[in-house]
Amino acid sequence: MAPAPTDDPIDTPALVLDLDALEQNLERLAHDCAAAGTACRPHSKTHKSPWVAARQCDHGAVGVCAAKLGEAEVLVAGGIRDVLITTELEPSKFARLLDLCGLARISVAADDPQRVSALAKAAEARGIEVPVLVDVNVAGRTGVDTPEQALEVARAAATAGGVRFAGLQGFEGHLQHVVDVDERRRGAFEAYDRLAEIARALERAGLAVERISAAGTGTYKFALEHDAPTEIQAGSYVFLDARYATVGGIEFENALFVVAGVVSRRRAGELIVDAGFKTLSTDDGMPTVAADPEAAYEPAGDEHGRVRGVAADAERVWLVPSHCDTTVNLHDRYVLVRSGRVVGELPVAARGRVR
């Protein structure tokens, strides 16, 4: 549901964050993780905001994840003190990484023993120790494939100064939008079983696995059931989106909307709004019209969208993004709404930090 209509002017198109729904989402994940005794380390690639990350930490998160070094830099500058960078870094970024390690507790994921050794050399020269999680391939993207490969990376981190072997990461991203709950659970348990197998192999080799970081919004409940994951990386739960609304068993609220203004009504049965490709991402399908499943939106160019099935005299259309992460990255700011009224703005501080 969209927030109640507000008398406060919103200059369209606008990215709107409903703080009431956000708070419900934060509380739900925090409660579920605490009840299971599993750490919460939510992913900030969704919101790109130190303020939201701080709210997550206020709700008990042990720290946050960042997809890119640039995101982590913005989070640390905004006061966040524990960040896991979940994507592998190329050596050209090691100097920036080590600068950041001087300001906060930064851990990294890695799947290449040679790069771990290179990072170790650079970090030791600075007198810094970087925790390293071995990235395990559970989704067909990055990560080691076998216990033997994991052992190579883990030993590179465990035997050199400047780095420290801290555990495993395995993000089952390919399962997050599987609609059927049972199918999604089976796939998730296969991923966690794989992580558990590799953890046992490393421990037999004398390497303690401190943490296993996994799971997203669509699978976190299954991770809480399984013995392997020790921390949860869910990110989209803070906002949700139209794609997640099609996934069975998701209990979070839509907190993110794009409000579009009607700029033309010249053709019967459709409205042209001021939100097109530059305002709403479509990589995960079409945004939906909030609270109106019969209505439909489609892009009509860079600056415009076409909406059918809403009242002909509508002045504004509230839309639910199909993919919250990529839509947020198109905007400079959130308009904050609480109880149906505008209460402020918030910068999308890490927008465009893709390096």
C-alpha positions as CSV (number, residue, x, y, z in Angstrom):
1,M,0.0,0.0,0.0
2,A,1.1,3.5,-0.7
3,P,1.2,6.0,2.2
4,A,-2.0,7.9,2.8
5,P,-2.3,11.0,0.5
6,T,-0.4,13.9,1.8
7,D,-1.1,17.6,1.7
8,D,2.6,18.3,1.5
9,P,3.9,19.2,-2.0
10,I,6.2,16.6,-3.5
11,D,8.1,17.8,-6.6
12,T,7.7,14.9,-9.1
13,P,9.1,12.6,-10.1
14,A,10.2,11.7,-6.6
15,L,11.6,8.6,-4.8
16,V,9.5,8.4,-1.6
17,L,10.5,6.4,1.5
18,D,7.7,5.5,3.9
19,L,9.3,5.6,7.4
20,D,6.5,3.7,9.1
21,A,6.9,0.7,6.7
22,L,10.7,1.0,6.9
23,E,10.5,0.7,10.7
24,Q,8.3,-2.4,10.5
25,N,10.7,-4.1,8.1
26,L,13.7,-3.3,10.3
27,E,11.9,-4.7,13.4
28,R,10.8,-7.8,11.6
29,L,14.2,-8.9,10.4
30,A,15.9,-8.0,13.7
31,H,13.3,-10.0,15.7
32,D,13.6,-13.1,13.4
33,C,17.4,-13.0,13.6
34,A,17.5,-12.5,17.4
35,A,15.0,-15.3,17.9
36,A,17.2,-17.7,15.9
37,G,20.5,-16.5,17.5
38,T,21.9,-15.5,14.1
39,A,23.7,-12.3,13.5
40,C,22.2,-9.8,11.1
41,R,24.5,-8.0,8.6
42,P,22.2,-6.4,6.1
43,H,23.3,-5.4,2.7
44,S,23.5,-1.6,2.0
45,K,23.6,-1.9,-1.8
46,T,19.8,-1.5,-1.6
47,H,19.5,1.8,0.2
48,K,23.0,3.3,-0.2
49,S,22.5,5.4,2.9
50,P,24.5,5.6,6.1
51,W,21.4,6.8,7.9
52,V,19.5,3.7,7.0
53,A,22.5,1.5,7.8
54,A,22.7,3.2,11.2
55,R,19.0,2.4,11.8
56,Q,19.8,-1.2,11.0
57,C,22.6,-1.2,13.5
58,D,20.3,0.4,16.1
59,H,18.1,-2.7,15.6
60,G,20.9,-5.0,16.4
61,A,22.8,-5.5,13.2
62,V,26.5,-6.4,13.9
63,G,27.5,-4.3,10.9
64,V,26.5,-4.1,7.2
65,C,27.5,-5.3,3.8
66,A,28.6,-3.2,0.8
67,A,28.8,-4.4,-2.7
68,K,31.5,-2.0,-3.8
69,L,34.5,-0.3,-2.1
70,G,33.0,3.1,-3.0
71,E,29.8,2.2,-1.1
72,A,31.9,1.2,1.9
73,E,33.7,4.5,1.9
74,V,30.5,6.4,2.0
75,L,29.1,4.2,4.8
76,V,32.3,4.7,6.9
77,A,32.3,8.4,6.3
78,G,28.7,8.4,7.6
79,G,29.7,6.7,10.9
80,I,29.3,3.0,10.2
81,R,32.1,1.1,11.8
82,D,31.8,-2.5,10.6
83,V,31.5,-3.3,6.9
84,L,31.9,-6.5,4.8
85,I,32.7,-5.9,1.2
86,T,31.0,-8.8,-0.5
87,T,32.5,-8.5,-4.0
88,E,36.1,-9.4,-4.9
89,L,38.4,-6.4,-5.2
90,E,41.1,-6.1,-7.9
91,P,44.6,-5.1,-6.6
92,S,44.4,-1.6,-8.0
93,K,41.9,-0.9,-5.2
94,F,44.0,-2.2,-2.3
95,A,45.4,1.2,-1.4
96,R,41.9,2.6,-1.0
97,L,40.8,-0.4,0.9
98,L,43.7,-0.1,3.4
99,D,43.0,3.6,3.9
100,L,39.5,2.6,4.9
101,C,40.7,-0.1,7.2
102,G,42.4,2.6,9.2
103,L,39.0,4.1,10.0
104,A,36.7,1.1,10.6
105,R,36.6,-2.7,10.8
106,I,36.5,-3.8,7.1
107,S,36.4,-7.4,6.0
108,V,36.6,-8.7,2.4
109,A,35.5,-11.7,0.4
110,A,38.1,-13.4,-1.9
111,D,38.3,-16.4,-4.1
112,D,41.9,-16.1,-5.4
113,P,44.9,-17.1,-3.2
114,Q,47.2,-14.9,-5.3
115,R,45.2,-11.8,-4.7
116,V,44.9,-12.7,-1.0
117,S,48.7,-12.9,-0.9
118,A,49.0,-9.5,-2.7
119,L,46.6,-7.9,-0.2
120,A,48.5,-9.5,2.7
121,K,51.8,-7.9,1.5
122,A,50.3,-4.5,1.1
123,A,48.4,-4.7,4.4
124,E,51.5,-5.9,6.4
125,A,53.5,-3.0,5.0
126,R,50.9,-0.7,6.6
127,G,50.7,-2.6,9.8
128,I,47.0,-3.5,9.1
129,E,45.3,-6.9,9.4
130,V,42.3,-7.5,7.1
131,P,39.8,-10.3,7.8
132,V,39.2,-12.4,4.7
133,L,36.1,-14.5,4.0
134,V,36.6,-17.2,1.4
135,D,33.9,-16.7,-1.2
136,V,32.1,-20.0,-2.1
137,N,30.3,-20.4,-5.4
138,V,26.7,-21.3,-4.6
139,A,25.1,-19.3,-7.4
140,G,27.3,-19.7,-10.5
141,R,29.1,-16.4,-10.3
142,T,32.2,-15.7,-8.2
143,G,33.7,-18.1,-5.6
144,V,35.6,-21.3,-5.2
145,D,34.1,-24.5,-6.4
146,T,35.7,-27.2,-4.2
147,P,37.0,-27.7,-0.7
148,E,40.5,-27.9,-2.1
149,Q,40.2,-24.5,-3.7
150,A,38.7,-23.1,-0.5
151,L,41.6,-24.5,1.5
152,E,44.1,-22.7,-0.9
153,V,42.5,-19.3,-0.3
154,A,42.0,-19.9,3.4
155,R,45.6,-20.9,3.9
156,A,46.8,-17.9,2.0
157,A,44.9,-15.7,4.5
158,A,45.9,-17.8,7.5
159,T,49.6,-18.0,6.9
160,A,50.5,-14.5,5.9
161,G,50.8,-11.3,7.9
162,G,48.4,-8.5,7.0
163,V,45.4,-10.7,6.6
164,R,43.4,-13.2,8.7
165,F,41.2,-16.0,7.7
166,A,37.8,-15.2,9.1
167,G,35.3,-17.6,7.5
168,L,33.1,-18.1,4.5
169,Q,30.7,-16.3,2.3
170,G,28.1,-17.8,0.0
171,F,25.3,-15.8,-1.4
172,E,22.5,-17.7,-3.1
173,G,21.3,-14.8,-5.2
174,H,19.8,-17.0,-7.9
175,L,17.2,-18.2,-5.5
176,Q,15.9,-14.9,-4.1
177,H,13.0,-14.6,-6.6
178,V,12.0,-18.2,-6.9
179,V,8.2,-18.0,-6.4
180,D,7.5,-21.4,-4.9
181,V,8.5,-21.5,-1.2
182,D,9.4,-25.2,-1.2
183,E,11.6,-25.0,-4.3
184,R,13.3,-22.0,-2.9
185,R,13.9,-23.7,0.5
186,R,15.4,-26.8,-1.3
187,G,17.8,-24.7,-3.3
188,A,18.8,-22.7,-0.2
189,F,19.5,-25.8,1.8
190,E,21.7,-27.1,-1.0
191,A,23.7,-23.9,-0.8
192,Y,24.0,-24.0,3.0
193,D,24.9,-27.7,2.9
194,R,27.7,-26.8,0.5
195,L,29.0,-24.1,2.9
196,A,28.8,-26.5,5.8
197,E,30.8,-29.2,3.8
198,I,33.6,-26.7,3.0
199,A,33.6,-25.4,6.6
200,R,34.1,-29.0,7.9
201,A,36.9,-29.5,5.4
202,L,38.7,-26.3,6.5
203,E,38.3,-27.2,10.2
204,R,39.7,-30.7,9.6
205,A,42.7,-28.9,8.1
206,G,43.1,-26.9,11.4
207,L,41.5,-23.6,10.2
208,A,38.7,-22.2,12.5
209,V,35.7,-20.9,10.6
210,E,34.5,-17.9,12.7
211,R,31.6,-16.9,10.5
212,I,29.6,-18.0,7.5
213,S,27.8,-15.1,5.8
214,A,24.9,-15.9,3.5
215,A,21.2,-15.4,2.5
216,G,19.1,-12.7,1.1
217,T,15.6,-11.4,1.6
218,G,14.0,-14.3,-0.2
219,T,16.0,-17.0,1.7
220,Y,16.9,-15.6,5.1
221,K,14.2,-17.7,6.9
222,F,15.7,-20.9,5.6
223,A,19.2,-19.7,6.7
224,L,17.8,-19.3,10.2
225,E,16.6,-22.9,10.1
226,H,20.0,-24.3,8.9
227,D,23.0,-24.8,11.2
228,A,25.6,-23.4,8.8
229,P,25.0,-19.6,8.3
230,T,26.0,-17.4,11.3
231,E,25.0,-14.1,9.7
232,I,22.3,-12.9,7.3
233,Q,23.0,-10.6,4.4
234,A,19.4,-9.6,3.4
235,G,19.2,-6.2,1.8
236,S,16.0,-5.6,-0.2
237,Y,13.8,-6.3,2.9
238,V,14.2,-2.7,4.0
239,F,12.1,-1.5,1.0
240,L,10.8,-4.5,-0.8
241,D,9.6,-4.0,-4.4
242,A,7.1,-5.3,-7.0
243,R,9.3,-8.3,-8.0
244,Y,9.5,-9.5,-4.4
245,A,5.7,-9.0,-4.0
246,T,5.4,-12.0,-6.4
247,V,7.5,-14.3,-4.2
248,G,5.7,-16.6,-1.8
249,G,6.3,-16.2,2.0
250,I,7.7,-12.7,1.9
251,E,6.3,-10.8,4.9
252,F,7.8,-7.3,4.6
253,E,6.0,-4.1,3.6
254,N,6.5,-1.9,0.5
255,A,8.3,1.1,1.9
256,L,9.7,2.6,-1.4
257,F,7.6,4.4,-4.0
258,V,8.1,6.6,-7.0
259,V,5.5,9.4,-7.2
260,A,5.0,10.6,-10.8
261,G,3.1,13.6,-11.9
262,V,0.6,13.5,-14.8
263,V,1.8,15.7,-17.6
264,S,-0.6,14.8,-20.4
265,R,-4.1,13.3,-20.7
266,R,-4.7,13.9,-24.4
267,R,-5.5,10.3,-25.2
268,A,-8.4,8.4,-23.8
269,G,-7.6,5.6,-21.4
270,E,-4.1,6.6,-20.6
271,L,-2.1,9.2,-18.7
272,I,1.4,10.3,-19.5
273,V,3.5,10.8,-16.4
274,D,6.9,12.4,-15.8
275,A,8.7,9.2,-14.8
276,G,10.5,7.1,-17.5
277,F,13.7,5.2,-17.9
278,K,15.7,7.8,-16.0
279,T,13.4,7.5,-13.0
280,L,12.4,3.8,-12.8
281,S,14.5,0.8,-13.6
282,T,13.0,-2.0,-15.6
283,D,15.6,-4.7,-15.4
284,D,13.3,-6.8,-13.2
285,G,10.1,-6.0,-15.1
286,M,7.6,-3.2,-14.9
287,P,6.9,-1.1,-11.8
288,T,3.3,-1.6,-10.6
289,V,0.7,1.0,-9.6
290,A,0.4,1.1,-5.9
291,A,-2.8,-0.3,-4.4
292,D,-4.3,-0.8,-7.9
293,P,-3.5,-4.3,-9.4
294,E,-5.7,-3.6,-12.5
295,A,-3.7,-0.5,-13.5
296,A,-0.5,-0.8,-15.5
297,Y,2.7,1.3,-16.1
298,E,5.1,1.2,-19.0
299,P,8.0,3.4,-20.0
300,A,7.3,5.9,-22.7
301,G,10.9,7.2,-23.2
302,D,13.6,8.6,-21.0
303,E,11.5,11.2,-19.3
304,H,7.9,9.8,-19.6
305,G,5.8,6.8,-18.6
306,R,2.4,5.6,-19.7
307,V,-0.2,4.6,-17.2
308,R,-3.5,2.9,-18.0
309,G,-6.3,1.9,-15.7
310,V,-6.3,4.8,-13.3
311,A,-8.8,7.6,-12.9
312,A,-8.8,10.1,-15.8
313,D,-8.6,13.1,-13.4
314,A,-5.6,11.8,-11.4
315,E,-2.8,14.3,-10.9
316,R,-0.3,11.9,-9.4
317,V,0.4,8.2,-9.6
318,W,2.2,6.3,-6.9
319,L,4.3,3.5,-8.3
320,V,6.1,0.5,-6.7
321,P,9.6,0.0,-8.3
322,S,10.1,-3.5,-9.8
323,H,13.7,-3.5,-8.5
324,C,14.5,-1.3,-5.5
325,D,18.3,-1.5,-5.7
326,T,18.6,-0.2,-9.3
327,T,15.8,2.3,-9.0
328,V,17.4,3.9,-5.9
329,N,20.6,4.3,-7.8
330,L,18.8,6.6,-10.3
331,H,18.0,9.2,-7.6
332,D,19.9,11.8,-5.6
333,R,17.5,11.9,-2.6
334,Y,14.6,10.2,-0.8
335,V,11.5,12.2,0.2
336,L,10.7,10.9,3.7
337,V,7.0,10.4,4.6
338,R,5.6,9.4,8.0
339,S,1.9,9.0,8.7
340,G,1.1,10.4,5.3
341,R,3.0,13.6,5.7
342,V,6.4,14.7,4.3
343,V,8.9,15.0,7.2
344,G,12.1,15.6,5.3
345,E,14.6,14.5,2.7
346,L,17.6,12.1,2.8
347,P,20.4,11.9,0.3
348,V,21.1,8.7,-1.6
349,A,24.7,9.2,-0.4
350,A,26.3,6.3,-2.2
351,R,24.5,6.7,-5.5
352,G,26.7,5.9,-8.4
353,R,29.5,4.5,-6.2
354,V,30.2,1.6,-8.5
355,R,34.0,1.5,-8.1
